[in-house]
Amino acid sequence: MTHREQLQCQAERSAQELLALAVLETFTPFRVAAVDCITGLVEPTPLFASLDTLVRKLRPGLVIIDPFSGAAALRDENSSAEVNIVAARLADLAKRHNCVVLLVHHTGKSGADSVSQHRLRGSSALAARARWIAQTTPHTCHDTVVLSVVKNSYHRAIDPVLLQRNPSGVPLQIAPNKTVTRDAAEFIAKWLQDHPESGVTEGGLRRRKGRGKDLYMALTELHPVITPREITGAVDDAVDRGLIRRVPGIWSNGRKWEMLIPVTDCTT
């Protein structure tokens, strides 16, 4: 058998295994953990063992569980003890098979406008176990959402990404527009002049936090689908043109920030 034929047979076997799993999911609730009716403890289900075996055979780089609440039949998703048991099992699965386990979960109702890892519904044990968390929030423009990475362990912060659904329903990243960037630069400078006590930081503007959110919402009235990269470009353009300045500072926790100040309010 040639190498190509071997690869084809392997692909066919993988497809059959995936089909078997899909059929199993159709007739059985896909739950990786549930409360044992005898012991009352949260235990991995037989389906979790099947998933473990399948991942060992196929060796995928990514395993998606959607939704997490349906895959873990818990008595109380606010229980740190119960959630941590499931999270630890999934983390162990990822470590043993050298893959990423991506959980799709819902946000809580409180703080609906906030962007934070603490928006995860239920116990914070899930966020504590996760190494990377992204949150989607509605945008002012129809069929557009903002994807924000709210936790990125061991790596630098990442600017939010603006996504818009195409006619097929697939969300695609919106490309930056140089004309929008130049218009936004002038708008930012004018807004800061009109709000001299705002104290907007560049990070707050990009991530829609503090007074930066007020400026961001004003920007979306000018350009409803302005992207975070366009905002960064607009700030750079405004600084290069002498419209605003970046004034560095340090928060009480030692983290650095750069406040945006209109030139007329800057001291030399």
N, C-alpha and C positions, 0 to 999 in steps of 0.2 A: 504494500500500500504506500503510495506517495505521500509526501508531507502535506500536500494540498488536500488529498482525500482524507487524511487523518484529521485535519482541521475542520473539514466539512462534517465528518462524523461527530466530532466533538461539538460542533455548533448545533447539529441536529439533536444530540442527547441533551444539551443545555436547554434547547427550545422545548423539548418534551418535559424536562423537569420543571421549567417555568410554567408550562401549561398545566402540569399536575398540581402545582401550587395554586394557580389561579382557580382551578376547579375545586380544590379543597377550600379555598376562601369563599367560593360561591355557596357552598353547602354548610360551611362551618364558620361561626364568627371568628374573625382573625384576631385572636387575643394571645399575646405573648406572656401575660401574667393574669392571675385571678386569685380571689380569696378561696382558700381551701375550706370546704364546708365542714370538715371534721376538726382540723386544727385551728381554723380561723385566721391562719397566717397567709400572707401574700406569697404565692409560689409560682414558678414558671410553669406554663402549660405544656402539654405534649407537642403543641404546634410550635412552641419556641424551640424545642429540640429538633423538630423538622426544619425550621428556619436555620438553625445552627448548622445542620448537616448540609443543607442546600448552599449556604454561604461558603462552607468549607470546600464543596465540590466546584462551585462556579467561580469562587474567588473574585467577586465584584469589588470595584473600588468604592461604590456607594450603595447603601441600603436605605430606602425611604419607607418610613412607617407613617401612614396618614389615615386617620388622625391618631394622635397618641392616646386621647381619651377613650377611643374605641378599642385600641389594642391592649389597654391595661384596665381590666374590670376591677376597679378598686371600690371599697366601701366609701372612702372619703378622699377625694383628690387634694384636699387641704392638709392631709396627714403627711408630715415630713417622713415619718417612718415608712409608710406604705409606698410613697412615691420614690423614696431613696432606694428601696429594694429593687424596683423595676429599673430605675436609672442605672444602678450599679450593674445589673445583669446586662443591660444593653452596652454599657461602657466596656464591660469585660468582653462581650462579643466583638466589638470594634477592635479592641486591643489584640485579641487572640488571632483574628483573621486579617489584621492590618487593613481595615476599611473604615469608611466614614458611615456612621448611622445618623441619618437626618430625620428628626421628628417634626411633624407638622402639628402645631398646637394652637389653641385659641388664646386670645388675650382676655383679661378680666374687664368688667364693666367700669370699675373705678379708674379715674384718671384717663378718660377716653382720648384726650388730646395729647397725652404725654408719650414720649418715645424713650423707652427704657426696658432693660431686661426684667425689671420688676413688674412689667405689665403682663407677664405670663400668668394664665389662670391657674389657680390651685397653689400647691406648696412651692416655696422658693427652692426646695431641694433639687428640683429639675434644673433650674437656672444655675445652681451652684455646681452641678455635675457637668453641665455643658461647657465646651471650650469655645463655642462660636454660636451666637444667636443673632438672627436677622428678624426685623419686624417690618411689616407692610402697613402703611397708613394711607387713607384716602387723600387724594389731591383735589384741588379746586376744579380741575378740568375733568370732564367726563372720561371714563375708561382709563384713567391715569392714577397710578399709585406711586408712593415713595418707598423705596426699599432702603432701610437703615440698618447697618450692622451695629447692634447695641452691646455686643460682647465679642471680643476678639483676643482671646488669651495669648499672651506672649508675642503679640504683633501690634503695630501702631494702629491708631484709629483710622477708619476708612470713611470717606465722604459718602453721603447718601446717593442713591442712584434713582433717577426718574424713569419709570416704566410705563408704556402705553400699549394697550392691546391692539393687535393688528386685526384685520377683518376675520381671520381664522380663530381669534380668541387668544393667540399666543402673545404674552407680554414681551415687548422688546425695549431695549434701552434707547432713549431719545438722544440723538447726537447733538453736541453743542452747536450754537449758531453765533458767528462772529458779530453779526449785526446786533443781535440781542445783547451780547456781552457789552458792546460799546454803549448802547442805550441804557443798559442797567447801571453802568459805571456812573453816568451822569445822574441817574435817578437816586442811586445810593448817596452820592455827595449832597444832593439837594435835600434828601430826607434827613441826613445827619445834621445839616445846617438848621433845618426846621425843628429838630429834636436834639439840641446840644447836650441835654442831661441824660440822654438815653443809655449811654454806657454800653453800646453794642460791641461785642467781641467778634472777631472773624469766625471763630469756631461756633459761636452761638448763632450767627447768621446762617452758616452752612447747615447746621444741625437743627435749626428752628427752636432754639432754647433761649429763655429769658426775653430780653427786649429784642434779641435777634429774630425772634418769631414774628414780632410786630413788623419789623422791616421786611422780612420774608413775605408776609401776607400782603404787604403793600406792593412788593415787587410782582406778585402773581396777578395783581390787577393790571399791571402794565404788560406783563408777559405770562399768561396763565400756565404755560408749561416750561418755565425756566428751569434749567438743570443745575445741580450743585456745581458741576464743572464750569458752567457759564457764570455762576455767582463768583467762584474763585477767580475766573478770568476777569470779571467785572471789577473786582476789588483790586487786582493787579493793575488793570488798565487805569483805574481812578488814581492809584498811587503814582503810576508812571506819568500821568498827565498833571500831577500836582494838585488834584482835587481833594484828596484826603491823605492822611498819614496813618501808619501803624505805630501805636505806642505800646511797647512791651511792658509786661508786668508778671507777677507771680501770685497765684492763689495761696491761701493759708496752708493747703495741703502740699505745696511745693511745685504744683504744675504751672507751666508757663501759659500766658495768654497774650493776645495782641488786640488792643482796643482800637476801633476805627474812629478817627477824629477828623472832622472837616478842617481844612488848612486854616481857615479864618479863626479857628478856636485853638490852634496849636501855638505853643510857646517855642521860641527858638533858643 
